[in-house]
Amino acid sequence: MSLVLGYCNGTSGIIASDGRAGGTVCPSEEYDKTRKINNNIILGFVGYKESSEHFLNCVHMELGERIKDCYIDEFLEVVKYGMNLDVTKEHLHASFLIIGKSDTGNMKFVLAGQGTNYSLKYLDANIGYMRISFKTF
């Protein structure tokens, strides 16, 4: 079992995880499953590290230089597009917890990936925390 915890209070957020990551090649007990995309977006993931990293690399390549200062809405447009691809649904064995700030300063708390049937699930950024877990087989 893998675990990521996220907390968002409407003005800021934090994500923490255990070090356990599944893998088709090399599972790990000491893997950093959190990412700071930029000063506006952070995320964590559970599931297979190879497919997670590949998906995030594709998002990064699509955004290019814009990734350095984009807000969560632009980031999520690319994530949503990627989640809709059949190849993603076939190969991505992971879920993401994404916290970020919009260009108006509002915080968003979003789940995406295998656990949401590859759709984006928006949660109230003022609820406090959300835990996602993923059982690897």
C-alpha positions in Angstrom: 0.0 0.0 0.0 1.2 3.5 -0.9 0.1 6.7 0.8 0.0 10.4 -0.1 -1.5 13.0 2.2 -2.5 16.5 1.1 -3.7 19.5 3.1 -5.2 22.7 1.7 -6.7 25.5 3.7 -7.8 27.8 0.9 -4.7 29.9 0.8 -1.9 27.3 0.8 -1.3 23.6 0.6 1.2 20.9 1.5 1.6 17.3 0.3 3.5 14.5 2.1 4.0 10.8 1.2 5.6 7.6 2.4 8.5 6.4 0.4 6.8 3.3 -1.0 6.3 3.2 -4.8 5.3 0.3 -6.9 7.1 -0.4 -10.1 7.1 -2.8 -13.0 10.9 -2.9 -13.0 12.0 -1.9 -9.5 9.6 -1.2 -6.6 11.0 1.1 -3.9 10.6 1.8 -0.2 12.5 5.1 -0.4 11.1 7.1 -3.4 10.0 10.7 -3.3 6.4 10.8 -4.7 5.9 14.5 -4.3 6.7 17.2 -6.8 6.9 20.9 -6.7 5.9 21.9 -10.3 6.4 25.6 -9.7 5.5 28.2 -7.0 1.8 27.7 -7.8 1.5 23.9 -8.1 2.5 20.8 -6.0 1.4 17.2 -6.4 1.9 13.7 -5.1 1.2 10.4 -6.6 0.5 6.8 -5.6 1.0 3.8 -7.8 3.6 2.7 -10.3 6.5 5.2 -10.4 7.5 4.5 -14.0 4.1 5.3 -15.5 3.7 8.3 -13.1 7.0 9.8 -14.1 6.3 9.2 -17.8 2.9 10.9 -17.6 4.4 13.9 -15.7 7.2 14.2 -18.3 4.6 14.3 -21.1 2.7 17.1 -19.2 6.0 18.9 -18.8 6.9 18.6 -22.5 3.4 19.8 -23.5 3.7 22.9 -21.3 7.3 23.6 -22.2 8.7 26.8 -20.7 5.2 27.8 -19.5 5.6 25.2 -16.8 7.8 27.5 -14.8 5.1 29.9 -14.0 1.7 28.5 -15.1 -1.2 28.3 -12.7 -3.2 25.2 -11.9 -5.9 25.8 -14.5 -3.5 25.6 -17.4 -1.7 22.7 -15.8 -5.0 20.8 -15.3 -6.0 21.4 -19.0 -2.9 19.4 -20.0 -3.5 16.8 -17.4 -7.1 16.4 -18.4 -6.1 16.0 -22.1 -3.6 13.4 -21.2 -6.0 11.5 -19.0 -8.5 11.2 -21.9 -6.0 9.4 -24.1 -6.5 5.6 -24.5 -2.8 5.0 -24.1 -2.9 6.7 -20.7 -5.8 4.6 -19.5 -4.0 1.5 -20.6 -0.6 2.3 -19.1 -1.0 4.7 -16.2 -1.3 2.7 -13.0 -1.3 5.6 -10.6 -3.4 8.5 -9.1 -2.4 12.1 -8.5 -3.3 14.5 -5.8 -2.7 18.1 -7.2 -2.9 21.3 -5.2 -2.5 24.6 -6.8 -3.3 28.3 -7.1 -5.4 29.8 -9.9 -4.5 33.1 -11.5 -7.1 34.7 -9.2 -5.4 33.3 -6.1 -8.0 30.6 -5.4 -6.7 27.2 -4.3 -7.8 24.0 -6.1 -7.5 20.5 -4.7 -7.8 17.9 -7.5 -7.6 14.1 -7.8 -6.8 12.5 -11.1 -5.8 9.1 -12.5 -6.7 5.5 -12.1 -8.6 6.1 -8.8 -11.0 8.6 -10.6 -11.4 6.6 -13.8 -8.9 9.0 -15.4 -11.1 12.1 -14.9 -10.4 15.1 -12.7 -12.2 15.2 -9.4 -12.3 18.7 -7.8 -12.6 18.8 -4.1 -13.3 21.8 -1.9 -10.0 23.4 -1.1 -11.3 24.4 2.3 -12.1 20.9 3.6 -8.7 20.4 5.2 -7.1 17.2 4.1 -7.5 14.3 1.7 -5.7 11.0 1.7 -5.3 8.8 -1.3 -4.0 5.3 -1.3 -3.3 2.7 -3.9 -2.9 -1.0 -3.5 -0.3 -2.6 -5.7 -0.7 -6.2 -6.7 
